[in-house]
Amino acid sequence: MNMKRYIYLEDIPLEEARAAFQMALAEADMWRPLGVETVSVAEANGRITAEAIWAKLSSPHYHASAMDGFAVRAKDTEAATETHPVRLTLWESWDEPPDGMVAAHPVNTGHAMPPWANAVVMIEHTQPVKDEQGRDAIEIRASLAPWNHVRPMGEDMVATELVLPANHKLRPVDLGALAGSGHGAIKVYRRPRVAIIPTGSELVTVETVAELGIQPGRIIEYNSIVLAAQVENWGGIPTRWAIVPDEFEALQTAVRQAAQSHDLILLNAGSSAGSEDYTAHVVQALGRLLVHGVAVRPGHPVVMGMVENDKVTRWQGDKVTDADNHPVTLSPPHLVTPIIGVPGYPVSAALTGEIFIEPILARWLGQRPYEPPTIQATLTRKIASHTGDDDYVRVAVGQVGDKVIATPISRGAGVITSLVRADGIVRIPRFSEGEDMGTAVTVHLYRSPAEIARTILTIGSHDLTLDLLAQFLAERGDRRLASAHVGSLSGLVALRRGEAHLAGSHLLDEVTGEYNVSYVKRYLPSQGVVLVALVGREQGWIVPPGNPQGLSGWADAANPDVRIVNRQRGAGTRVLLDFELGKLGITPEQVRGYDREEYTHLAVAAAVASGAADAGLGIRAAARALQLDFVPLAQERYELVIPTQHYESDLLRPLLDLLHDAEFKTAVSSLPGYDVSIMGQAREIQ
C-alpha cells in the first residue's frame, strides 16, 4: 500500500505530550490501577499490595526455645556457680514436675517451651550426671535469667499488627513476614499486559542471525527484547509479537489482535516520516491520533494515540465479535487501548520507555513514577543542545579527589552501548543552547535508589495509631513513616541527637499532672519544639478474658498472686505505673514481675494472652486486638514531639494534614479506647 509520507503534526513539548496522553487515559477511566487479583504468597515476589495487610497470627505463636538444650525454671538456677553447680533432674513430661524436683526438660531449637519453664540452658553449658536417686540429670555452673534463650510469643510479630501497607512492592523478606503472620494468599494489583510489536521488512531475529548469519541491509531486531525487559522490570507482563513487515494491512491486523487482550500496545519503528512509516496511519485508522512528534532528543518521532475497540470489534449485547463476526473475548475489556509508536533507534526506544511507558505502568500498579537519585557534578566538556528540544545527554560519572565529575559520552541514537556505559543522564531543558564545560549540573543516576529521602522517622513511644498513620501516608502520597519503639524518654533523646523527625510521647509530670511539657524542656532545652496532640487514650490493666484475678485498681499490682508484665524503663506507661504505685506507697520489690519488660502495648497483651503474665499495663486497643479484657485506670494525652524545623518542613506536611482529615479520625476512633477530640491540637514549647 502506497501512502504519502506522514509529516509530524508538530513538535509538542514533552510535558504537553504527557498531559495529552494522560488526559485521554483519564477520560477512558484508565488513569488508575487496572484491577486487583489474589495470588499465593509464594508467587507474590515483586507484586504490589492492593490493601493493607495485618498479621493474622503472632510470630512465634508460642514461647519457643532459641537453643538446643534444656528448658528450666530460672529460679531453680539462682544458686549455680563455678564452684557450686546446681543439679537438675531430666523430666521428659510436659506436665508440672513433682513438688521438690529441680527439673530440666530436653528441647531443641524451635521447640515449644513446657508451660512450667521460662528459660533455656544451652546443651554445651551442661554436664550429664545422675541425681541422688540414680536418674539422668545435668549440672550447670551459672544462673539463668528469666526468658534466657527463649523466643517469647509475638517476639517477631503480634496478631493484628500492620505487616505491610498498601501500594508496597513485595520483597523476598516481605514474603516471609506474610507467611509467618498467617497469610497464604494476598490481594495485589493486576499486572498490566503490554504487547510489543516490532515492525520492519529489514528486521531479522537474533536467533536467525545466530543460525544463518546476516546480510548487508538486514538489521537484528532487539528493541522488543529491551522493551519487554523494561516492562517486566516495571511490573508489567510483556508479549513480544513476531516481526511484522512494513505493510499497512499487516500492521492493522497485528494491532487489532493486540488490542483484544492487552492494556497497552508498543508499536516499534515506523513512527518517522519515511515512505514505509505507517504507525501514525494505523493509529488514525483504528482510533485517535494524539501526538506525532515530541520535542525531546533522543526520541523525537514518538507517536501516541488510542485504539478504539468499537473499531476493532462489534458489540452484540454481552457478546463480542471481531470484524469477521467471529466471537472473541476482550481481556481486559477496555473501551480503548492506548498505543505508543516507539522510535526505531535503540537509544530512542529505551529512553521512550523511561520517559513515557514507565509512568503509565507505575500508575496502573498504584505506584509513583520512578524518580532516579541525583547528584551534583561538574561537566568536563561542553554540551551543545538543540534549542527546541528537551535533551537527554548520557554521561559517565566519577569522583576525583573531592570533586564529582560528569563526562558526556556518545550521543548517537543508534549507539545502544552508550546507554550500557552511561552512569546517568543530564537533562538539558528546552530553549537552552547547552551547558559549558565546568558548569555544575544535576545528574539523574541509573544507580542507587533514594526512597529514604521521603521517609519520616519517628522514634519513641509505641501506639497503634502510628500504624494507621503509616498506612494512610502510603495510600495517599509519597511519604513513608518508619517507626522505632524505644519509649518516650528515649524518643526525646533521639530528637536531641538529630536522629528522628518526631517522637511519640506520653510522659506524666508527677508534680504538675501535665503531660510531656516538663520533659521536653528538660531534654530539649535549646530547641524550639511543637507538641501536636495525636490522641487521648485509656490506660489500664490488660487481663485474660473474664479477669480471673479480679483486678480493679492500681493496688492490685502488689497482690503476690498476680504476675505482671512491665514496660521498659523510660516508657511513658512505666512512668505512669511508677507514679500511681508511688502514691500508694508500693515499691517495685512488692510487684511480682516488675522487672519483666516489653517494648510495645501489643507485646504486653501477647504476654498476658500466652499466660506468661496475669496482667500488664497498656491501652484498651491492645487488649481488644488479642481478645483480652481490660480494666480502665487512667486517661492520658499522647502527643507527637516535633522540632520546629521539622514541623515547618514540607516533609511532614502530609502527616500533619492527616491529623485534620475526617477519614483518618474516623479510622482512629473506630479503635477502642481512643479520644480523637484533641487530635491536631498544637502547642509551641520554647
Secondary structure by P-SEA (a helix, b strand, c coil): cccccccccccccaaaaaaaaaaaaaaaccccccbbbbbcccccccccccbbbbbcccccccccccccbbbbcccccccccccbbbbbccccccccccccccbbbbbccccccccccccccccccbbbbbcccccccccccbbbcccccccccccccccccccccccccccaaaaaaaaaacccbbbbccbbbbbbbbbccccccaaaaaccccccccccccaaaaaaaaaaaabbbbbbcccccccaaaaaaaaaaaaacccbbbbcccccccccccaaaaaaaaccccccccccccccbbbbbbbccccccccccccccccccbbbbccccccbbbbbbccccaaaaaaaaacccaaaaaaaacccccccbbbbbbbcbbbbbccccbbbbbbbbbbcccbbbbbbcccccccaaaaaaccbbbbbccccccccccbbbbbbccccccccccbbbbbccccaaaaaaaaaaaacccbbbbbbcccaaaaaaaaaaccccbbbbbccccccccccaaaaaaaccccbbbbbbccccccccccccccccccccccccccccbbbbbcccccaaaaaaaaaaaaaccccccccccccccccaaaaaaaaaacccccccccaaaaaaabbbbbbcbbbbbbbbbcccccccccaaaaaaaaacaaaaaaaaaccccccccccbbbbcc
